[in-house]
Amino acid sequence: MALPGTGPRWFCGGLLAALRLLDVAREIGIGQLVTYSDRQPGDPFLEDILRARVPPPTIFLITWGYDVPVLIQRLKGKRVVYYAHSTGYPFDVPSAVPILAGCRPTLAYWGERAPRSPLYYLPALLADEFQDRGLKRDIDVLVFGRKTSPYLQDALLPALAKHCRVSQVDAHVEDAAALFNRARVYLYDSQPYWREAGLSEGIGLQPLEALACGCRVFSSLNGGLAEYLDPGFNCGQIGVHSLEYDVARALEAVGASEPLRLAPGTLDVYRRPALRRRLELLLRDLHRFFEFHAV
């Protein structure tokens, strides 16, 4: 798996998804992190690898947005797979490069844009620590500041703070699962951020993780969030009709006597066993494609 690096400057949901996929790949006896921007102790550097002889069965998995066209060109003649999350980048992918879509909206996007490419669905891993731990929920409303919309920041949070305990986290948290287990309601609204960037929300890991921890989630439904959020069943849509309507629904959720209970198996498709089985099957198909294509 080729990544620019894994340090703080690269931290985002896409990096987490890539590293978690790499962890699953290593469980089945494959997978090596390769960096191409930052040299990191203990990890191979892409340029060094390309100077040496690359064994023919090697597959290079690339994933980093705007770097994808450069990497495809740099790896020409090699077996390359694009692990796609956000959509809307101004590039096309050759039909010789299979695409693993991290969510079904991304799969549909590439189904329209690259219908002759081998396309597969490979969702992000929901890590094992994201479970309802039965902790005391001493945070009424939780928000992570990154990508938060002006509406949520400037209107909804101040309105809610008049009635309940609101906690906003603006720095990276090592144990997000612990915070989700302390919160009754989690708010997420990334639609304005991604619209301004001209891209789609690729994964939306945090609302998924919050659901797994028993939080009641209010969220926008853009991009990859539509993969698993189901308004009226497992979440509430944020920014509906009026500020007053949002406040009323969020406070009702805060006052619920029990944490959210999802139907058994609802999130199994994102858990490690299912992802491992899916990856094993996809790898067989990818190797068959590359052998036929004879790159």
C-alpha positions in Angstrom: 0.0 0.0 0.0 1.5 3.3 -1.1 0.8 6.3 1.2 2.5 9.7 1.3 3.3 9.2 5.0 1.5 8.4 8.2 2.5 11.4 10.4 0.2 14.2 11.8 0.3 16.2 8.5 -1.5 13.3 6.7 -4.0 12.5 9.4 -7.6 12.1 8.1 -10.3 9.5 7.7 -8.8 8.3 4.5 -5.5 7.6 6.2 -7.3 5.6 9.0 -9.2 3.6 6.5 -6.0 2.8 4.5 -4.1 1.7 7.6 -7.0 -0.4 8.9 -7.2 -2.1 5.5 -3.5 -2.7 5.6 -3.9 -4.3 9.1 -6.6 -6.7 7.7 -4.4 -7.5 4.7 -1.5 -8.5 7.1 -3.9 -10.9 8.9 -4.1 -12.9 5.6 -0.3 -12.8 5.1 0.1 -9.9 2.7 0.5 -6.2 2.9 3.4 -3.8 3.2 3.3 0.0 3.8 5.3 2.0 1.3 5.7 5.8 1.5 6.5 8.1 -1.3 6.6 11.6 0.2 7.9 11.2 3.8 10.7 8.8 4.4 9.8 6.9 7.6 12.1 4.7 9.7 11.3 1.0 9.1 9.1 1.6 6.0 10.3 1.1 2.4 10.3 4.2 0.2 8.7 3.9 -3.2 11.5 5.4 -5.3 13.9 2.9 -3.7 11.6 0.0 -4.5 11.2 1.0 -8.1 15.0 1.1 -8.5 15.1 -2.5 -7.5 13.4 -5.4 -9.3 9.7 -5.6 -8.2 8.4 -9.2 -8.1 5.7 -9.7 -10.9 2.8 -10.6 -8.5 3.2 -7.3 -6.5 0.1 -5.1 -6.5 0.5 -1.4 -5.6 -2.6 -0.1 -3.8 -2.8 3.7 -4.2 -5.4 5.9 -2.5 -4.3 9.5 -2.0 -6.6 11.8 -3.9 -4.7 14.2 -6.1 -1.6 12.0 -6.1 -3.4 9.2 -8.0 -2.7 10.4 -11.6 1.0 10.9 -10.8 1.3 7.5 -9.1 -0.5 5.7 -12.0 2.0 7.2 -14.4 5.0 6.5 -12.1 3.8 2.9 -11.7 3.1 2.3 -15.4 3.7 -1.3 -16.3 3.1 -2.4 -12.7 -0.1 -3.9 -11.2 -1.9 -0.9 -9.7 -5.2 -0.8 -7.8 -7.0 2.5 -6.8 -8.7 2.4 -3.3 -11.2 5.2 -3.9 -13.0 7.2 -1.2 -13.8 10.8 -2.0 -15.1 11.5 -5.5 -14.9 14.6 -7.8 -11.2 14.7 -8.3 -10.4 16.0 -11.9 -8.9 12.8 -13.2 -9.9 9.5 -14.9 -8.5 6.1 -14.3 -7.3 3.8 -17.1 -9.3 0.6 -17.5 -6.2 -1.4 -16.6 -6.4 0.0 -13.1 -9.1 -1.7 -10.9 -11.0 0.4 -8.4 -11.9 -0.6 -4.9 -14.7 1.7 -3.7 -14.9 2.5 0.0 -18.6 3.0 -0.1 -21.5 2.4 -2.5 -21.9 6.1 -3.5 -18.3 6.0 -4.7 -18.9 2.7 -6.5 -21.8 4.3 -8.3 -19.7 7.3 -9.2 -17.0 5.2 -10.8 -19.6 3.0 -12.4 -20.7 6.1 -14.4 -17.2 7.5 -14.9 -15.1 4.3 -15.5 -17.6 1.6 -16.6 -14.8 -0.5 -18.3 -12.6 -0.6 -15.2 -12.8 -3.6 -12.8 -15.0 -2.1 -10.0 -15.3 -3.6 -6.5 -16.9 -2.6 -3.2 -14.6 -2.7 -0.2 -16.0 -0.7 2.8 -13.9 0.8 5.5 -13.2 -1.3 8.6 -15.1 -0.5 11.8 -12.4 -1.1 14.3 -13.1 -3.5 17.2 -12.8 -0.9 19.9 -16.0 0.9 18.7 -18.5 -1.0 20.9 -21.1 0.1 23.5 -19.1 -0.3 26.7 -22.0 0.5 29.0 -20.3 3.6 30.5 -22.0 6.5 32.2 -22.9 9.0 29.5 -21.9 12.3 31.0 -21.7 14.2 27.7 -25.1 15.2 26.3 -23.9 16.4 22.9 -20.5 15.7 21.3 -19.0 17.4 18.3 -15.6 17.1 16.7 -14.6 20.5 15.3 -12.8 19.3 12.1 -15.0 19.8 9.0 -17.9 21.2 11.2 -20.3 23.4 9.3 -20.8 27.1 10.2 -24.5 26.2 10.9 -23.5 23.6 13.5 -20.7 25.8 15.0 -22.5 29.2 15.0 -26.2 28.3 15.5 -27.0 24.8 16.6 -24.3 24.3 19.2 -24.9 27.6 21.0 -28.6 26.9 21.0 -28.1 23.4 22.5 -25.6 24.7 25.1 -28.4 26.7 26.7 -30.2 23.4 27.6 -27.6 20.6 27.9 -23.9 19.7 28.3 -22.2 20.3 25.0 -18.6 19.1 24.4 -16.6 20.2 21.3 -13.3 18.5 20.6 -10.9 20.4 18.3 -7.8 18.2 18.6 -6.9 14.7 17.6 -8.2 12.2 20.2 -6.4 8.9 20.8 -9.4 7.1 22.1 -12.5 8.3 20.2 -14.4 5.2 21.2 -14.2 6.3 24.9 -15.7 9.7 24.0 -18.5 8.1 21.9 -19.3 5.9 24.9 -19.6 8.9 27.2 -21.9 10.8 24.7 -25.6 10.6 24.3 -25.8 12.4 21.0 -23.2 13.0 18.3 -23.6 15.7 15.7 -21.8 15.7 12.3 -22.4 18.1 9.4 -19.7 17.9 6.7 -21.8 18.8 3.6 -20.6 22.5 3.4 -16.9 21.5 3.8 -17.0 18.9 1.0 -19.2 21.1 -1.3 -16.6 23.9 -1.0 -13.8 21.5 -1.7 -15.7 20.2 -4.8 -15.4 16.7 -3.6 -17.6 14.1 -1.9 -17.5 12.7 1.7 -15.7 9.5 1.1 -16.1 7.5 4.3 -17.7 9.4 7.1 -16.1 7.1 9.7 -17.0 9.1 12.8 -20.8 8.8 12.6 -20.4 5.1 11.9 -18.2 4.7 14.9 -20.6 6.7 17.1 -23.5 4.5 16.1 -21.5 1.4 17.0 -20.9 2.9 20.5 -24.6 3.6 21.1 -24.7 7.3 20.3 -27.7 8.8 18.8 -26.4 10.5 15.6 -27.6 13.6 13.8 -25.8 14.0 10.5 -25.7 15.4 7.0 -26.3 12.7 4.4 -23.8 13.6 1.7 -21.5 11.2 -0.1 -20.4 8.1 1.9 -22.7 8.9 4.8 -25.6 7.7 2.7 -23.9 4.3 2.7 -25.2 3.5 6.2 -27.2 6.3 7.7 -31.0 5.8 7.6 -32.9 8.8 8.8 -35.8 7.8 11.1 -34.3 4.4 11.7 -30.7 4.8 12.9 -30.1 8.5 12.8 -31.6 12.0 12.5 -30.9 14.3 9.6 -29.2 17.6 10.6 -30.3 21.0 9.4 -33.9 20.1 8.7 -36.4 22.9 8.2 -35.3 25.2 11.0 -32.9 25.6 14.0 -35.8 25.2 16.4 -36.7 21.8 14.8 -33.1 20.6 15.1 -32.9 21.7 18.7 -36.2 20.0 19.7 -35.1 16.7 18.1 -31.6 16.7 19.5 -32.9 17.5 23.0 -35.4 14.7 22.7 -32.6 12.3 21.8 -30.5 13.6 24.8 -33.4 12.8 27.1 -33.8 9.2 25.8 -33.6 6.8 28.7 -31.4 4.2 26.8 -28.5 4.5 24.3 -29.2 3.7 20.7 -29.8 -0.1 20.1 -29.2 -1.2 16.6 -30.6 -4.5 15.3 -28.1 -7.4 15.7 -25.8 -7.7 12.8 -26.5 -4.2 11.4 -22.9 -3.2 11.2 -21.4 -6.6 10.6 -20.4 -5.8 7.0 -17.9 -3.2 8.4 -16.4 -5.5 10.9 -13.1 -7.4 10.6 -14.3 -10.9 9.8 -16.6 -9.7 6.9 -13.9 -7.4 5.5 -11.3 -10.1 5.7 -13.5 -12.5 3.7 -14.3 -9.9 1.2 -10.6 -8.9 0.7 -9.6 -12.5 0.2 -12.2 -12.9 -2.6 -11.4 -9.6 -4.3 -7.7 -10.4 -4.3 -8.3 -13.6 -6.2 -10.3 -11.7 -8.8 -7.7 -9.0 -9.0 -4.9 -11.5 -9.6 -7.0 -13.2 -12.3 -7.5 -9.8 -14.0 -3.9 -8.9 -13.9 -2.8 -12.3 -15.3 -5.3 -11.9 -18.1 -4.3 -8.3 -18.8 -0.6 -9.4 -18.6 0.8 -6.1 -17.4 
